[in-house]
Amino acid sequence: MAKLYTSEKLATSKMLPKKETIQFLLNYSKALSIMKVGNIKFETIAN
Amino acid sequence: MAIVINLPDALLLKNYIAGDEQALATLIKRHQSKIYGFIYSKIADRDVCDDVFQDTFIKVIKTLKSNSYNEEGKFLPWVMRIAHNLVVDHFRRNKKMPMQRETEEYSIFSYMSDTSMNIEGQMITEQVEDDVRRLLEELPADQKEVLVMRMYQDMSFKEIAETTGVSINTALGRMRYALMNLRKVIEKNNIILTN
């Protein structure tokens, strides 16, 4: 009997972070602003 | 037909630093699989991986927003390095403080206890300290002086001797007599001074 070979690779699930994590990062980036005064950095999170 | 242009990382970064938040979304979407996959290959816990991924990009965002990033065409290796370091931090933390889960047989509180004094203990200590202060008044002035300087002002005998204008031996002697007399006073008054 002929051997069965599949040319298709077995599907592997892509490891991805949660949607909530990505959403948090994007919101964090939108809210964050950094100001440099001399050697000091001031971080502000706008609500 | 819409034409999709794949902007290179360097340009996306430039746009993001200039204020284009969508550029960040594109960068994350482009590289999330590689970065997350790398973290997961080290830490096989999805929740912890999400935390590390999040912390990685928080650092990336802060560096970009503070204009501290030097574009050398190595965005992904840079982010992977941050992720790698955070993975190492995670293992170091876990090694120092392994997570203990309480079960029926084992409770961490059988080994750890709160050694701070309860309110009763605090009140007793205050009472004892008050009593000692009152008893000091019954001592002769020179002995009381040395005792107060030594016990309450933390002075060395050299300092006490210099301040009171006597020799160190005299100061030591006065201290000795002060303690002996204090014991006599405590006995005479039948006071219990233990906590």
gemmi code that builds the backbone of each chain (N, CA, C; Angstrom):
import gemmi

chains = {
    "A": [
        ("MET", (0.855, -1.190, 0.000), (0.000, 0.000, 0.000), (0.885, 1.232, 0.000)),
        ("ALA", (0.531, 2.189, -0.776), (1.352, 3.393, -0.872), (1.302, 4.168, 0.427)),
        ("LYS", (2.460, 4.687, 0.766), (2.493, 5.507, 1.992), (1.829, 6.843, 1.724)),
        ("LEU", (1.216, 7.323, 2.744), (0.548, 8.610, 2.599), (1.454, 9.722, 3.108)),
        ("TYR", (1.773, 10.581, 2.214), (2.576, 11.732, 2.626), (1.734, 12.977, 2.417)),
        ("THR", (1.758, 13.808, 3.358), (1.032, 15.041, 3.150), (2.032, 16.153, 2.875)),
        ("SER", (1.718, 16.926, 1.877), (2.632, 18.033, 1.581), (2.332, 19.258, 2.437)),
        ("GLU", (1.143, 19.186, 3.062), (0.793, 20.333, 3.910), (1.405, 20.138, 5.282)),
        ("LYS", (1.903, 21.244, 5.819), (2.469, 21.162, 7.173), (1.312, 21.118, 8.158)),
        ("LEU", (1.552, 20.452, 9.279), (0.510, 20.428, 10.291), (0.338, 21.842, 10.848)),
        ("ALA", (-0.887, 22.232, 11.037), (-1.131, 23.615, 11.502), (-0.670, 23.768, 12.945)),
        ("THR", (0.128, 24.778, 13.186), (0.538, 25.067, 14.574), (-0.129, 26.367, 14.994)),
        ("SER", (-0.633, 26.366, 16.164), (-1.307, 27.593, 16.625), (-0.257, 28.654, 16.932)),
        ("LYS", (-0.491, 29.814, 16.387), (0.463, 30.901, 16.622), (0.297, 31.388, 18.036)),
        ("MET", (1.417, 31.567, 18.737), (1.352, 32.071, 20.101), (1.205, 33.583, 20.007)),
        ("LEU", (0.089, 34.060, 20.494), (-0.152, 35.501, 20.435), (-0.621, 36.003, 21.789)),
        ("PRO", (-0.304, 37.232, 22.101), (-0.804, 37.787, 23.376), (-2.302, 38.046, 23.287)),
        ("LYS", (-2.883, 38.252, 24.462), (-4.333, 38.501, 24.500), (-4.653, 39.845, 23.861)),
        ("LYS", (-5.858, 39.926, 23.343), (-6.269, 41.201, 22.709), (-6.276, 42.323, 23.736)),
        ("GLU", (-6.654, 41.943, 24.993), (-6.727, 42.968, 26.040), (-5.344, 43.560, 26.314)),
        ("THR", (-4.325, 42.710, 26.240), (-2.954, 43.187, 26.479), (-2.560, 44.208, 25.422)),
        ("ILE", (-2.840, 43.881, 24.174), (-2.498, 44.798, 23.077), (-3.272, 46.099, 23.225)),
        ("GLN", (-4.560, 45.955, 23.562), (-5.390, 47.143, 23.694), (-4.864, 48.035, 24.812)),
        ("PHE", (-4.473, 47.396, 25.917), (-3.911, 48.161, 27.029), (-2.675, 48.936, 26.590)),
        ("LEU", (-1.800, 48.266, 25.847), (-0.556, 48.906, 25.408), (-0.844, 50.106, 24.515)),
        ("LEU", (-1.808, 49.949, 23.622), (-2.132, 51.054, 22.709), (-2.741, 52.226, 23.481)),
        ("ASN", (-3.610, 51.894, 24.451), (-4.213, 52.968, 25.255), (-3.164, 53.656, 26.118)),
        ("TYR", (-2.267, 52.834, 26.671), (-1.189, 53.379, 27.502), (-0.331, 54.349, 26.690)),
        ("SER", (-0.025, 53.926, 25.469), (0.804, 54.774, 24.612), (0.109, 56.093, 24.293)),
        ("LYS", (-1.213, 56.017, 24.064), (-1.958, 57.249, 23.740), (-1.980, 58.195, 24.938)),
        ("ALA", (-2.056, 57.595, 26.143), (-2.212, 58.432, 27.339), (-0.883, 58.972, 27.857)),
        ("LEU", (0.224, 58.280, 27.492), (1.511, 58.639, 28.090), (2.182, 59.773, 27.341)),
        ("SER", (2.693, 60.721, 28.112), (3.572, 61.720, 27.488), (4.761, 61.942, 28.412)),
        ("ILE", (5.936, 62.056, 27.823), (7.154, 62.191, 28.625), (7.831, 63.513, 28.287)),
        ("MET", (8.169, 64.233, 29.378), (8.848, 65.519, 29.185), (10.217, 65.438, 29.822)),
        ("LYS", (11.208, 65.894, 29.091), (12.574, 65.878, 29.648), (12.954, 67.279, 30.055)),
        ("VAL", (13.311, 67.458, 31.335), (13.775, 68.765, 31.784), (15.168, 68.550, 32.363)),
        ("GLY", (16.163, 68.939, 31.612), (17.533, 68.681, 32.045), (17.799, 67.195, 32.060)),
        ("ASN", (18.120, 66.665, 33.256), (18.372, 65.227, 33.373), (17.174, 64.457, 33.878)),
        ("ILE", (16.091, 65.173, 34.165), (14.924, 64.528, 34.787), (13.840, 64.322, 33.752)),
        ("LYS", (13.223, 63.133, 33.831), (12.103, 62.843, 32.921), (10.813, 62.863, 33.718)),
        ("PHE", (9.818, 63.555, 33.202), (8.504, 63.576, 33.836), (7.535, 62.789, 32.985)),
        ("GLU", (6.919, 61.763, 33.591), (5.944, 60.966, 32.841), (4.556, 61.393, 33.260)),
        ("THR", (3.710, 61.637, 32.272), (2.326, 62.009, 32.584), (1.402, 61.032, 31.903)),
        ("ILE", (0.412, 60.556, 32.682), (-0.607, 59.690, 32.078), (-1.885, 60.505, 32.067)),
        ("ALA", (-2.352, 60.830, 30.883), (-3.586, 61.612, 30.775), (-4.771, 60.681, 30.877)),
        ("ASN", (-5.699, 61.042, 31.758), (-6.878, 60.179, 31.901), (-7.995, 60.597, 30.978)),
    ],
    "B": [
        ("MET", (-8.833, 48.937, -6.109), (-8.123, 47.989, -5.245), (-7.163, 48.747, -4.337)),
        ("ALA", (-7.261, 48.442, -3.067), (-6.409, 49.165, -2.126), (-4.997, 48.620, -2.190)),
        ("ILE", (-4.050, 49.508, -2.196), (-2.645, 49.101, -2.224), (-2.117, 49.158, -0.806)),
        ("VAL", (-1.617, 48.017, -0.359), (-1.064, 47.987, 0.997), (0.449, 48.123, 0.912)),
        ("ILE", (0.947, 49.149, 1.547), (2.400, 49.355, 1.530), (2.936, 48.922, 2.887)),
        ("ASN", (3.919, 48.057, 2.850), (4.548, 47.655, 4.099), (5.679, 48.607, 4.415)),
        ("LEU", (5.379, 49.502, 5.376), (6.412, 50.460, 5.746), (7.477, 49.749, 6.566)),
        ("PRO", (8.734, 50.101, 6.333), (9.787, 49.468, 7.140), (9.708, 49.927, 8.596)),
        ("ASP", (10.277, 49.128, 9.476), (10.237, 49.424, 10.915), (10.769, 50.821, 11.207)),
        ("ALA", (11.872, 51.173, 10.554), (12.511, 52.461, 10.857), (11.547, 53.619, 10.613)),
        ("LEU", (10.787, 53.511, 9.517), (9.852, 54.582, 9.189), (8.673, 54.594, 10.165)),
        ("LEU", (8.209, 53.402, 10.518), (7.113, 53.318, 11.492), (7.540, 53.944, 12.821)),
        ("LEU", (8.772, 53.658, 13.215), (9.270, 54.214, 14.477), (9.333, 55.736, 14.402)),
        ("LYS", (9.815, 56.198, 13.264), (9.925, 57.650, 13.082), (8.533, 58.288, 13.184)),
        ("ASN", (7.561, 57.651, 12.536), (6.189, 58.175, 12.567), (5.622, 58.125, 13.982)),
        ("TYR", (5.906, 57.027, 14.685), (5.373, 56.886, 16.042), (5.939, 57.972, 16.957)),
        ("ILE", (7.263, 58.172, 16.853), (7.886, 59.205, 17.699), (7.322, 60.579, 17.359)),
        ("ALA", (6.934, 60.740, 16.098), (6.355, 62.023, 15.685), (4.898, 62.165, 16.115)),
        ("GLY", (4.313, 61.068, 16.650), (2.960, 61.172, 17.199), (1.914, 60.274, 16.554)),
        ("ASP", (2.329, 59.442, 15.619), (1.364, 58.568, 14.946), (1.203, 57.272, 15.747)),
        ("GLU", (0.111, 57.196, 16.526), (-0.090, 56.027, 17.395), (-0.376, 54.772, 16.579)),
        ("GLN", (-0.922, 54.933, 15.381), (-1.230, 53.765, 14.547), (0.048, 53.009, 14.174)),
        ("ALA", (1.151, 53.755, 14.087), (2.430, 53.131, 13.742), (2.812, 52.091, 14.790)),
        ("LEU", (2.507, 52.395, 16.068), (2.819, 51.434, 17.143), (1.994, 50.168, 16.972)),
        ("ALA", (0.713, 50.362, 16.652), (-0.167, 49.207, 16.463), (0.378, 48.304, 15.353)),
        ("THR", (0.855, 48.942, 14.278), (1.401, 48.158, 13.155), (2.651, 47.390, 13.579)),
        ("LEU", (3.495, 48.074, 14.334), (4.733, 47.426, 14.784), (4.429, 46.226, 15.673)),
        ("ILE", (3.497, 46.426, 16.605), (3.150, 45.341, 17.522), (2.574, 44.173, 16.733)),
        ("LYS", (1.652, 44.477, 15.823), (1.011, 43.415, 15.035), (2.057, 42.641, 14.221)),
        ("ARG", (3.022, 43.375, 13.721), (4.044, 42.753, 12.869), (4.929, 41.796, 13.648)),
        ("HIS", (5.275, 42.172, 14.878), (6.301, 41.416, 15.600), (5.789, 40.622, 16.800)),
        ("GLN", (4.484, 40.737, 17.088), (3.982, 40.135, 18.324), (4.190, 38.620, 18.374)),
        ("SER", (4.020, 37.990, 17.256), (4.108, 36.540, 17.253), (5.510, 36.060, 17.633)),
        ("LYS", (6.492, 36.717, 17.027), (7.883, 36.320, 17.309), (8.234, 36.582, 18.768)),
        ("ILE", (7.865, 37.769, 19.249), (8.244, 38.164, 20.604), (7.508, 37.289, 21.623)),
        ("TYR", (6.192, 37.160, 21.430), (5.416, 36.363, 22.371), (5.844, 34.907, 22.344)),
        ("GLY", (6.111, 34.416, 21.135), (6.560, 33.024, 21.000), (7.870, 32.790, 21.732)),
        ("PHE", (8.761, 33.782, 21.634), (10.043, 33.686, 22.334), (9.834, 33.619, 23.848)),
        ("ILE", (8.968, 34.519, 24.361), (8.718, 34.543, 25.810), (8.098, 33.211, 26.241)),
        ("TYR", (7.146, 32.721, 25.438), (6.463, 31.482, 25.799), (7.402, 30.289, 25.775)),
        ("SER", (8.426, 30.377, 24.933), (9.385, 29.269, 24.890), (10.191, 29.177, 26.185)),
        ("LYS", (10.228, 30.277, 26.933), (10.952, 30.279, 28.216), (10.028, 30.097, 29.411)),
        ("ILE", (8.845, 30.692, 29.314), (7.903, 30.641, 30.441), (6.609, 30.042, 29.932)),
        ("ALA", (6.337, 28.842, 30.314), (5.167, 28.159, 29.758), (3.893, 28.459, 30.544)),
        ("ASP", (3.657, 29.726, 30.748), (2.455, 30.142, 31.483), (1.896, 31.343, 30.742)),
        ("ARG", (0.733, 31.193, 30.148), (0.204, 32.247, 29.258), (0.029, 33.583, 29.993)),
        ("ASP", (-0.458, 33.496, 31.243), (-0.714, 34.747, 31.971), (0.582, 35.498, 32.256)),
        ("VAL", (1.599, 34.739, 32.685), (2.891, 35.372, 32.963), (3.492, 35.912, 31.667)),
        ("CYS", (3.333, 35.164, 30.597), (3.842, 35.611, 29.285), (3.196, 36.924, 28.879)),
        ("ASP", (1.899, 37.027, 29.116), (1.217, 38.284, 28.786), (1.796, 39.429, 29.592)),
        ("ASP", (2.059, 39.159, 30.858), (2.641, 40.207, 31.711), (4.008, 40.638, 31.197)),
        ("VAL", (4.834, 39.662, 30.849), (6.187, 39.974, 30.370), (6.109, 40.726, 29.042)),
        ("PHE", (5.213, 40.279, 28.181), (5.018, 40.954, 26.886), (4.608, 42.400, 27.117)),
        ("GLN", (3.688, 42.586, 28.049), (3.208, 43.933, 28.352), (4.334, 44.800, 28.900)),
        ("ASP", (5.085, 44.241, 29.851), (6.188, 45.004, 30.448), (7.245, 45.347, 29.405)),
        ("THR", (7.472, 44.420, 28.477), (8.448, 44.664, 27.404), (8.039, 45.903, 26.613)),
        ("PHE", (6.794, 45.906, 26.185), (6.372, 47.023, 25.336), (6.190, 48.326, 26.106)),
        ("ILE", (5.925, 48.225, 27.399), (5.880, 49.458, 28.196), (7.252, 50.111, 28.187)),
        ("LYS", (8.298, 49.280, 28.316), (9.661, 49.830, 28.259), (9.942, 50.422, 26.884)),
        ("VAL", (9.504, 49.706, 25.844), (9.720, 50.185, 24.468), (9.045, 51.540, 24.291)),
        ("ILE", (7.784, 51.630, 24.732), (7.015, 52.857, 24.568), (7.689, 54.011, 25.304)),
        ("LYS", (8.119, 53.742, 26.549), (8.747, 54.811, 27.337), (10.029, 55.298, 26.672)),
        ("THR", (10.830, 54.366, 26.154), (12.088, 54.764, 25.508), (11.824, 55.576, 24.253)),
        ("LEU", (10.846, 55.132, 23.470), (10.550, 55.855, 22.226), (9.996, 57.239, 22.536)),
        ("LYS", (9.082, 57.296, 23.506), (8.426, 58.581, 23.802), (9.383, 59.586, 24.429)),
        ("SER", (10.441, 59.076, 25.078), (11.385, 60.015, 25.680), (12.544, 60.296, 24.741)),
        ("ASN", (12.371, 59.900, 23.482), (13.386, 60.190, 22.452), (14.747, 59.638, 22.786)),
        ("SER", (14.765, 58.500, 23.489), (16.048, 57.916, 23.871), (16.471, 56.790, 22.941)),
        ("TYR", (15.696, 56.551, 21.885), (15.985, 55.406, 21.022), (16.833, 55.835, 19.832)),
        ("ASN", (17.923, 55.101, 19.602), (18.764, 55.370, 18.443), (18.450, 54.360, 17.362)),
        ("GLU", (17.914, 54.860, 16.265), (17.518, 53.955, 15.190), (18.754, 53.437, 14.457)),
        ("GLU", (18.982, 52.143, 14.560), (20.112, 51.544, 13.840), (19.633, 50.349, 13.036)),
        ("GLY", (18.343, 50.342, 12.734), (17.801, 49.239, 11.938), (17.698, 47.947, 12.706)),
        ("LYS", (17.639, 48.046, 14.041), (17.622, 46.812, 14.839), (16.491, 46.832, 15.852)),
        ("PHE", (15.313, 47.209, 15.390), (14.188, 47.315, 16.319), (13.861, 45.965, 16.947)),
        ("LEU", (13.664, 44.934, 16.110), (13.251, 43.646, 16.666), (14.295, 43.057, 17.616)),
        ("PRO", (15.580, 43.040, 17.247), (16.564, 42.521, 18.217), (16.555, 43.289, 19.533)),
        ("TRP", (16.317, 44.594, 19.454), (16.259, 45.420, 20.659), (15.098, 44.987, 21.564)),
        ("VAL", (13.939, 44.824, 20.956), (12.762, 44.420, 21.732), (12.953, 43.016, 22.301)),
        ("MET", (13.550, 42.134, 21.525), (13.786, 40.759, 21.989), (14.738, 40.767, 23.175)),
        ("ARG", (15.705, 41.665, 23.134), (16.656, 41.775, 24.247), (15.941, 42.226, 25.516)),
        ("ILE", (15.044, 43.189, 25.377), (14.266, 43.651, 26.532), (13.437, 42.492, 27.082)),
        ("ALA", (12.785, 41.768, 26.172), (11.941, 40.635, 26.589), (12.799, 39.585, 27.299)),
        ("HIS", (13.959, 39.326, 26.737), (14.860, 38.337, 27.333), (15.257, 38.745, 28.750)),
        ("ASN", (15.622, 40.002, 28.930), (16.025, 40.477, 30.258), (14.881, 40.385, 31.254)),
        ("LEU", (13.671, 40.656, 30.801), (12.517, 40.577, 31.702), (12.223, 39.129, 32.069)),
        ("VAL", (12.477, 38.223, 31.141), (12.304, 36.794, 31.444), (13.303, 36.382, 32.536)),
        ("VAL", (14.545, 36.857, 32.393), (15.567, 36.556, 33.400), (15.149, 37.134, 34.760)),
        ("ASP", (14.650, 38.378, 34.753), (14.176, 39.001, 36.007), (13.097, 38.147, 36.645)),
        ("HIS", (12.209, 37.636, 35.808), (11.105, 36.814, 36.308), (11.644, 35.578, 37.027)),
        ("PHE", (12.618, 34.933, 36.419), (13.178, 33.720, 37.040), (13.930, 34.055, 38.321)),
        ("ARG", (14.616, 35.188, 38.321), (15.355, 35.589, 39.532), (14.395, 35.841, 40.682)),
        ("ARG", (13.289, 36.537, 40.377), (12.287, 36.833, 41.411), (11.694, 35.553, 41.951)),
        ("ASN", (11.365, 34.664, 41.041), (10.728, 33.413, 41.453), (11.664, 32.553, 42.269)),
        ("LYS", (12.939, 32.633, 41.968), (13.921, 31.841, 42.706), (13.998, 32.352, 44.138)),
        ("LYS", (13.981, 33.690, 44.293), (14.106, 34.245, 45.649), (12.837, 34.026, 46.442)),
        ("MET", (11.714, 34.108, 45.775), (10.450, 33.991, 46.491), (9.530, 33.042, 45.761)),
        ("PRO", (9.742, 31.737, 45.929), (8.882, 30.809, 45.188), (7.440, 30.930, 45.661)),
        ("MET", (6.518, 30.729, 44.758), (5.107, 30.911, 45.098), (4.624, 29.740, 45.918)),
        ("GLN", (4.023, 30.044, 47.043), (3.508, 28.982, 47.906), (1.991, 29.021, 47.864)),
        ("ARG", (1.419, 27.876, 47.616), (-0.042, 27.840, 47.637), (-0.488, 27.125, 48.898)),
        ("GLU", (-1.464, 27.681, 49.575), (-1.947, 27.055, 50.814), (-2.785, 25.836, 50.494)),
        ("THR", (-2.527, 24.757, 51.208), (-3.361, 23.562, 51.066), (-3.872, 23.208, 52.454)),
        ("GLU", (-4.659, 22.132, 52.520), (-5.190, 21.746, 53.827), (-4.075, 21.311, 54.763)),
        ("GLU", (-3.066, 20.647, 54.188), (-2.017, 20.102, 55.060), (-0.982, 21.159, 55.398)),
        ("TYR", (-0.801, 22.100, 54.516), (0.353, 22.993, 54.664), (-0.094, 24.452, 54.612)),
        ("SER", (0.322, 25.174, 55.595), (0.017, 26.612, 55.565), (1.303, 27.366, 55.852)),
        ("ILE", (1.539, 28.376, 55.064), (2.775, 29.159, 55.250), (2.794, 29.821, 56.621)),
        ("PHE", (1.603, 30.025, 57.197), (1.549, 30.713, 58.493), (1.985, 29.845, 59.653)),
        ("SER", (2.210, 28.543, 59.396), (2.794, 27.746, 60.467), (4.276, 28.032, 60.589)),
        ("TYR", (4.856, 28.659, 59.542), (6.280, 28.971, 59.598), (6.521, 30.463, 59.779)),
        ("MET", (5.624, 31.250, 59.240), (5.794, 32.707, 59.339), (4.819, 33.236, 60.367)),
        ("SER", (5.281, 34.107, 61.216), (4.313, 34.694, 62.158), (4.540, 36.190, 62.249)),
        ("ASP", (3.540, 36.858, 62.687), (3.645, 38.301, 62.862), (4.234, 38.558, 64.239)),
        ("THR", (5.476, 39.054, 64.264), (6.140, 39.212, 65.561), (5.908, 40.598, 66.161)),
        ("SER", (5.145, 41.427, 65.468), (4.926, 42.759, 66.045), (3.985, 42.635, 67.241)),
        ("MET", (4.112, 43.554, 68.163), (3.358, 43.454, 69.417), (1.901, 43.809, 69.203)),
        ("ASN", (1.043, 43.070, 69.913), (-0.371, 43.457, 69.863), (-0.571, 44.624, 70.818)),
        ("ILE", (-1.786, 45.145, 70.877), (-2.025, 46.377, 71.632), (-1.806, 46.148, 73.126)),
        ("GLU", (-2.099, 44.926, 73.581), (-1.886, 44.625, 75.004), (-0.390, 44.696, 75.318)),
        ("GLY", (0.413, 44.094, 74.465), (1.863, 44.118, 74.639), (2.402, 45.536, 74.613)),
        ("GLN", (1.854, 46.338, 73.706), (2.311, 47.731, 73.599), (1.989, 48.489, 74.883)),
        ("MET", (0.767, 48.256, 75.402), (0.370, 48.969, 76.623), (1.226, 48.557, 77.801)),
        ("ILE", (1.531, 47.263, 77.882), (2.377, 46.784, 78.976), (3.754, 47.423, 78.882)),
        ("THR", (4.315, 47.462, 77.673), (5.643, 48.061, 77.484), (5.640, 49.531, 77.893)),
        ("GLU", (4.597, 50.235, 77.507), (4.503, 51.661, 77.879), (4.453, 51.802, 79.387)),
        ("GLN", (3.676, 50.927, 80.038), (3.534, 50.979, 81.493), (4.879, 50.726, 82.168)),
        ("VAL", (5.584, 49.720, 81.672), (6.891, 49.376, 82.230), (7.838, 50.571, 82.095)),
        ("GLU", (7.853, 51.181, 80.923), (8.749, 52.320, 80.683), (8.404, 53.493, 81.595)),
        ("ASP", (7.109, 53.706, 81.793), (6.674, 54.774, 82.714), (7.153, 54.507, 84.122)),
        ("ASP", (6.985, 53.240, 84.540), (7.398, 52.857, 85.899), (8.891, 53.086, 86.092)),
        ("VAL", (9.681, 52.681, 85.101), (11.142, 52.839, 85.197), (11.488, 54.322, 85.341)),
        ("ARG", (10.816, 55.149, 84.567), (11.084, 56.595, 84.643), (10.781, 57.154, 86.029)),
        ("ARG", (9.690, 56.674, 86.625), (9.335, 57.152, 87.974), (10.357, 56.683, 89.005)),
        ("LEU", (10.812, 55.459, 88.829), (11.784, 54.906, 89.774), (13.126, 55.635, 89.710)),
        ("LEU", (13.450, 56.116, 88.508), (14.722, 56.841, 88.345), (14.775, 58.067, 89.265)),
        ("GLU", (13.595, 58.648, 89.513), (13.532, 59.866, 90.330), (14.002, 59.606, 91.755)),
        ("GLU", (13.937, 58.318, 92.167), (14.317, 57.999, 93.543), (15.830, 57.863, 93.709)),
        ("LEU", (16.557, 57.923, 92.610), (18.012, 57.768, 92.687), (18.663, 59.098, 93.041)),
        ("PRO", (19.877, 59.041, 93.626), (20.644, 60.271, 93.837), (20.927, 60.950, 92.511)),
        ("ALA", (21.036, 62.266, 92.558), (21.110, 63.067, 91.331), (22.245, 62.647, 90.404)),
        ("ASP", (23.450, 62.410, 90.985), (24.588, 62.111, 90.111), (24.425, 60.745, 89.434)),
        ("GLN", (23.841, 59.795, 90.157), (23.632, 58.469, 89.573), (22.532, 58.535, 88.512)),
        ("LYS", (21.500, 59.277, 88.835), (20.391, 59.423, 87.880), (20.900, 60.064, 86.584)),
        ("GLU", (21.773, 61.059, 86.749), (22.310, 61.779, 85.585), (23.044, 60.821, 84.634)),
        ("VAL", (23.912, 59.998, 85.230), (24.711, 59.067, 84.418), (23.795, 58.064, 83.725)),
        ("LEU", (22.820, 57.563, 84.473), (21.916, 56.560, 83.922), (21.118, 57.123, 82.742)),
        ("VAL", (20.623, 58.335, 82.943), (19.813, 58.965, 81.886), (20.669, 59.203, 80.644)),
        ("MET", (21.903, 59.687, 80.878), (22.784, 59.949, 79.735), (23.120, 58.667, 78.996)),
        ("ARG", (23.325, 57.605, 79.734), (23.743, 56.348, 79.104), (22.577, 55.670, 78.395)),
        ("MET", (21.449, 55.575, 79.107), (20.328, 54.779, 78.587), (19.415, 55.559, 77.651)),
        ("TYR", (19.214, 56.830, 77.948), (18.231, 57.578, 77.149), (18.888, 58.442, 76.082)),
        ("GLN", (20.136, 58.850, 76.338), (20.803, 59.698, 75.359), (21.908, 58.967, 74.612)),
        ("ASP", (22.076, 57.696, 74.905), (23.022, 56.851, 74.167), (24.442, 57.385, 74.153)),
        ("MET", (24.833, 57.994, 75.241), (26.189, 58.576, 75.253), (27.190, 57.526, 75.696)),
        ("SER", (28.424, 57.667, 75.234), (29.488, 56.769, 75.684), (29.962, 57.261, 77.055)),
        ("PHE", (30.649, 56.407, 77.790), (31.141, 56.805, 79.116), (32.166, 57.922, 79.000)),
        ("LYS", (32.884, 57.924, 77.897), (33.860, 58.999, 77.666), (33.121, 60.333, 77.577)),
        ("GLU", (32.013, 60.334, 76.812), (31.227, 61.579, 76.646), (30.603, 61.982, 77.961)),
        ("ILE", (30.112, 60.973, 78.718), (29.466, 61.277, 80.016), (30.490, 61.900, 80.959)),
        ("ALA", (31.689, 61.304, 80.966), (32.737, 61.806, 81.852), (33.092, 63.250, 81.493)),
        ("GLU", (33.203, 63.513, 80.220), (33.554, 64.876, 79.780), (32.450, 65.861, 80.118)),
        ("THR", (31.202, 65.444, 79.909), (30.073, 66.366, 80.148), (29.915, 66.677, 81.627)),
        ("THR", (30.083, 65.650, 82.458), (29.841, 65.858, 83.901), (31.101, 66.299, 84.634)),
        ("GLY", (32.222, 66.318, 83.904), (33.472, 66.820, 84.507), (34.093, 65.863, 85.498)),
        ("VAL", (33.944, 64.567, 85.282), (34.570, 63.578, 86.161), (35.382, 62.620, 85.305)),
        ("SER", (36.099, 61.727, 86.004), (36.884, 60.738, 85.258), (35.953, 59.625, 84.772)),
        ("ILE", (36.447, 58.854, 83.808), (35.631, 57.746, 83.289), (35.324, 56.749, 84.396)),
        ("ASN", (36.299, 56.495, 85.232), (36.093, 55.532, 86.326), (34.981, 55.975, 87.257)),
        ("THR", (34.932, 57.276, 87.525), (33.861, 57.800, 88.375), (32.508, 57.601, 87.699)),
        ("ALA", (32.474, 57.904, 86.405), (31.212, 57.738, 85.666), (30.777, 56.277, 85.692)),
        ("LEU", (31.729, 55.376, 85.487), (31.410, 53.943, 85.519), (30.894, 53.535, 86.897)),
        ("GLY", (31.545, 54.042, 87.909), (31.132, 53.707, 89.261), (29.723, 54.180, 89.550)),
        ("ARG", (29.452, 55.419, 89.131), (28.109, 55.967, 89.369), (27.058, 55.131, 88.665)),
        ("MET", (27.389, 54.672, 87.461), (26.455, 53.819, 86.702), (26.200, 52.528, 87.453)),
        ("ARG", (27.248, 51.953, 87.997), (27.129, 50.683, 88.713), (26.223, 50.862, 89.927)),
        ("TYR", (26.477, 51.907, 90.678), (25.671, 52.167, 91.862), (24.237, 52.491, 91.488)),
        ("ALA", (24.076, 53.200, 90.370), (22.727, 53.546, 89.910), (21.918, 52.276, 89.681)),
        ("LEU", (22.535, 51.295, 89.004), (21.812, 50.056, 88.708), (21.528, 49.274, 89.976)),
        ("MET", (22.504, 49.243, 90.894), (22.300, 48.518, 92.154), (21.154, 49.143, 92.934)),
        ("ASN", (21.175, 50.477, 93.015), (20.120, 51.170, 93.758), (18.762, 51.023, 93.093)),
        ("LEU", (18.783, 50.994, 91.777), (17.514, 50.829, 91.048), (16.891, 49.477, 91.373)),
        ("ARG", (17.741, 48.459, 91.445), (17.229, 47.123, 91.790), (16.635, 47.131, 93.199)),
        ("LYS", (17.307, 47.816, 94.110), (16.797, 47.879, 95.493), (15.441, 48.567, 95.522)),
        ("VAL", (15.331, 49.654, 94.766), (14.064, 50.414, 94.736), (12.949, 49.551, 94.163)),
        ("ILE", (13.272, 48.809, 93.123), (12.255, 47.938, 92.509), (11.778, 46.899, 93.514)),
        ("GLU", (12.743, 46.314, 94.229), (12.379, 45.290, 95.234), (11.552, 45.894, 96.346)),
        ("LYS", (11.993, 47.077, 96.785), (11.305, 47.748, 97.899), (9.850, 48.013, 97.533)),
        ("ASN", (9.626, 48.408, 96.305), (8.270, 48.747, 95.877), (7.502, 47.565, 95.315)),
        ("ASN", (8.144, 46.404, 95.316), (7.476, 45.191, 94.800), (6.905, 45.378, 93.406)),
        ("ILE", (7.702, 45.944, 92.571), (7.199, 46.210, 91.219), (7.651, 45.101, 90.291)),
        ("ILE", (6.754, 44.700, 89.420), (7.119, 43.700, 88.416), (7.327, 44.455, 87.098)),
        ("LEU", (8.530, 44.288, 86.570), (8.849, 45.069, 85.370), (9.073, 44.186, 84.149)),
        ("THR", (8.410, 43.051, 84.123), (8.632, 42.199, 82.957), (7.412, 42.248, 82.052)),
        ("ASN", (7.650, 42.033, 80.799), (6.572, 42.068, 79.816), (6.033, 40.668, 79.594)),
    ],
}
model = gemmi.Model(1)
for chain_id, residues in chains.items():
    chain = gemmi.Chain(chain_id)
    for i, (resn, *xyz) in enumerate(residues, 1):
        res = gemmi.Residue()
        res.name, res.seqid = resn, gemmi.SeqId(i, " ")
        for name, pos in zip(("N", "CA", "C"), xyz):
            atom = gemmi.Atom()
            atom.name, atom.element = name, gemmi.Element(name[0])
            atom.pos, atom.b_iso = gemmi.Position(*pos), 0.0
            res.add_atom(atom)
        chain.add_residue(res)
    model.add_chain(chain)
structure = gemmi.Structure()
structure.add_model(model)
structure.setup_entities()
